Amino acid sequence: MMCNIKMIHTSNYLNKQYNDGLSLVPVGLALLVMALSLTAIAISFTLFGHVTGYASKIMELQQKRLRQQYGLAPAHIVTDPKILQVPPSLRDMLSAYYNNSK
């Protein structure tokens, strides 16, 4: 009979700890870290997102280096922002559409 009292007391103690919210502290910390990360991403986007042409310049430089590295002929570099918005696989269709329009 004494053994049953200890088990009840132990289970009540564990339930009390769970109900006090001690196990939710890691969840709260994880949510805080995620919120701070998203805030940092938003701030960096607002600071550096307005830089126009940065990605296209980096891509041009990478393509130029790779063509030199593998001994390929230089390719035509597209600088028109409207064409850069279209994926390279669809550019032929885009030029065909604008050339054949009535």
Residue frames relative to the residue before (quaternion, step in Angstrom):
aa qw qx qy qz dx dy dz
M 1.0000 0.0000 0.0000 0.0000 0.00 0.00 0.00
M 0.6258 0.5479 -0.3315 0.4453 3.55 1.07 -0.70
C 0.6146 0.5615 -0.3360 0.4405 3.56 1.10 -0.71
N 0.6495 0.5240 -0.3175 0.4503 3.60 0.96 -0.79
I 0.6299 0.5298 -0.3381 0.4563 3.58 1.01 -0.66
K 0.6462 0.5110 -0.3245 0.4647 3.60 0.99 -0.78
M 0.6577 0.5061 -0.3182 0.4584 3.60 0.94 -0.82
I 0.6451 0.5054 -0.3213 0.4745 3.59 0.94 -0.77
H 0.6536 0.5096 -0.3126 0.4641 3.58 0.95 -0.88
T 0.6607 0.5027 -0.3064 0.4657 3.61 0.95 -0.86
S 0.6822 0.4734 -0.3044 0.4668 3.59 0.86 -0.86
N 0.6237 0.5195 -0.3432 0.4725 3.61 1.06 -0.63
Y 0.6366 0.5255 -0.3268 0.4603 3.59 1.02 -0.78
L 0.6665 0.4895 -0.3040 0.4730 3.61 0.95 -0.87
N 0.6454 0.5074 -0.3234 0.4706 3.59 0.98 -0.77
K 0.6299 0.5276 -0.3338 0.4621 3.59 1.04 -0.73
Q 0.6440 0.5071 -0.3272 0.4702 3.59 0.97 -0.80
Y 0.6622 0.5023 -0.3112 0.4609 3.58 0.92 -0.86
N 0.6948 0.4754 -0.2765 0.4635 3.58 0.92 -0.84
D 0.6094 0.5535 -0.3555 0.4426 3.59 1.17 -0.41
G 0.5142 -0.6791 0.4001 0.3382 3.60 1.22 -0.21
L 0.3614 0.7487 -0.4934 0.2558 3.61 1.15 0.29
S 0.6772 0.4878 -0.3032 0.4599 3.59 1.06 -0.59
L 0.6305 0.5428 -0.3399 0.4386 3.62 1.20 -0.17
V 0.4444 0.7021 -0.4531 0.3229 3.60 1.24 -0.08
P 0.6721 0.4756 -0.3324 0.4600 3.68 0.80 -0.77
V 0.6213 0.5325 -0.3443 0.4602 3.57 1.05 -0.69
G 0.6546 0.5087 -0.3060 0.4681 3.56 0.97 -0.83
L 0.6545 0.5000 -0.3128 0.4732 3.57 0.99 -0.79
A 0.6366 0.5183 -0.3313 0.4651 3.58 1.00 -0.75
L 0.6505 0.5025 -0.3133 0.4756 3.60 0.99 -0.78
L 0.6326 0.5263 -0.3258 0.4655 3.57 1.04 -0.74
V 0.6545 0.5009 -0.3129 0.4721 3.59 0.95 -0.84
M 0.6504 0.5048 -0.3224 0.4672 3.60 0.96 -0.79
A 0.6536 0.5089 -0.3199 0.4598 3.60 0.95 -0.83
L 0.6616 0.4928 -0.3115 0.4716 3.58 0.95 -0.81
S 0.6310 0.5263 -0.3358 0.4606 3.59 1.03 -0.73
L 0.6693 0.4875 -0.3040 0.4711 3.58 0.91 -0.86
T 0.6221 0.5283 -0.3375 0.4690 3.57 1.06 -0.70
A 0.6526 0.5057 -0.3143 0.4686 3.59 0.96 -0.83
I 0.6421 0.5093 -0.3248 0.4720 3.60 1.00 -0.75
A 0.6581 0.5064 -0.3130 0.4609 3.59 0.93 -0.83
I 0.6594 0.4994 -0.3099 0.4688 3.58 0.95 -0.83
S 0.6752 0.4804 -0.3103 0.4658 3.59 0.89 -0.84
F 0.6275 0.5225 -0.3467 0.4616 3.60 1.05 -0.63
T 0.6745 0.4794 -0.3130 0.4661 3.59 0.93 -0.79
L 0.6669 0.4969 -0.3099 0.4606 3.59 1.08 -0.63
F 0.8218 0.2428 -0.0966 0.5063 3.58 0.87 -0.94
G 0.5154 0.6791 -0.4054 0.3299 3.61 1.21 -0.18
H 0.6502 0.5408 -0.3196 0.4274 3.57 1.14 -0.49
V 0.4990 0.6456 -0.4382 0.3769 3.59 1.25 -0.18
T 0.1902 -0.8144 0.5413 0.0875 3.57 -0.33 1.24
G 0.8237 0.2711 -0.1984 0.4568 3.51 -1.10 0.74
Y 0.4423 0.7111 -0.4620 0.2919 3.60 1.19 -0.08
A 0.6873 0.4818 -0.2871 0.4615 3.58 0.83 -0.98
S 0.6679 0.4934 -0.3195 0.4565 3.59 0.92 -0.78
K 0.6265 0.5248 -0.3410 0.4645 3.60 1.07 -0.66
I 0.6421 0.5100 -0.3185 0.4756 3.56 0.99 -0.81
M 0.6570 0.5081 -0.3134 0.4603 3.59 0.95 -0.86
E 0.6316 0.5270 -0.3314 0.4621 3.61 0.99 -0.80
L 0.6638 0.5034 -0.3013 0.4638 3.57 0.93 -0.91
Q 0.6515 0.5088 -0.3141 0.4670 3.60 0.97 -0.83
Q 0.6626 0.4999 -0.3127 0.4619 3.57 0.91 -0.87
K 0.6407 0.5262 -0.3234 0.4561 3.58 0.98 -0.82
R 0.6693 0.4927 -0.2984 0.4694 3.59 0.92 -0.89
L 0.6716 0.4940 -0.3085 0.4580 3.59 0.92 -0.84
R 0.6401 0.5134 -0.3342 0.4638 3.59 1.00 -0.73
Q 0.6443 0.4943 -0.3208 0.4874 3.59 1.04 -0.72
Q 0.6552 0.5352 -0.3113 0.4330 3.58 0.94 -0.89
Y 0.7784 0.3256 -0.1709 0.5088 3.59 0.94 -0.86
G 0.5160 -0.6942 0.3910 0.3145 3.59 1.24 0.27
L 0.3990 0.7071 -0.4893 0.3185 3.59 1.04 0.69
A 0.5777 -0.5757 0.4465 0.3680 3.55 -1.24 0.47
P 0.5645 -0.5955 0.4340 0.3719 3.59 -1.09 0.63
A 0.3003 -0.7565 0.5593 0.1571 3.56 -1.02 0.84
H 0.5963 -0.5430 0.4509 0.3824 3.53 -1.32 0.40
I 0.2554 -0.7728 0.5649 0.1360 3.58 -0.79 1.00
V 0.2989 -0.7563 0.5629 0.1481 3.55 -0.74 1.12
T 0.0735 -0.8201 0.5674 0.0128 3.56 -0.77 1.05
D 0.5032 0.6516 -0.4236 0.3779 3.58 1.27 -0.16
P 0.4260 -0.7379 0.4533 0.2616 3.63 -0.57 1.10
K 0.6198 0.5432 -0.3547 0.4415 3.61 1.07 -0.61
I 0.6793 0.4647 -0.2930 0.4866 3.58 0.96 -0.78
L 0.6252 0.5481 -0.3458 0.4348 3.59 1.04 -0.66
Q 0.5982 0.5660 -0.3595 0.4388 3.60 1.20 -0.40
V 0.6697 0.4699 -0.2841 0.5000 3.59 1.24 -0.46
P 0.4942 -0.6555 0.4713 0.3224 3.61 -0.88 0.85
P 0.6085 -0.5940 0.3728 0.3714 3.63 -1.01 0.70
S 0.6411 0.5383 -0.3390 0.4293 3.59 1.03 -0.65
L 0.7249 0.4135 -0.2414 0.4952 3.61 1.18 -0.43
R 0.4625 0.7134 -0.4373 0.2930 3.62 1.22 -0.10
D 0.6135 0.5402 -0.3628 0.4474 3.60 1.03 -0.63
M 0.6512 0.4985 -0.3121 0.4796 3.58 1.00 -0.79
L 0.6278 0.5396 -0.3354 0.4497 3.58 1.03 -0.73
S 0.6853 0.4629 -0.2948 0.4787 3.59 0.87 -0.89
A 0.6293 0.5210 -0.3415 0.4648 3.62 1.03 -0.68
Y 0.6384 0.5321 -0.3248 0.4514 3.59 1.02 -0.78
Y 0.7273 0.4308 -0.2595 0.4670 3.59 0.84 -0.91
N 0.6510 0.5064 -0.3232 0.4640 3.61 1.12 -0.51
N 0.7566 0.3770 -0.2030 0.4942 3.62 1.06 -0.66
S 0.4034 0.7234 -0.4835 0.2831 3.61 1.18 0.20
K 0.3612 -0.7564 0.5130 0.1852 3.58 -1.04 0.80
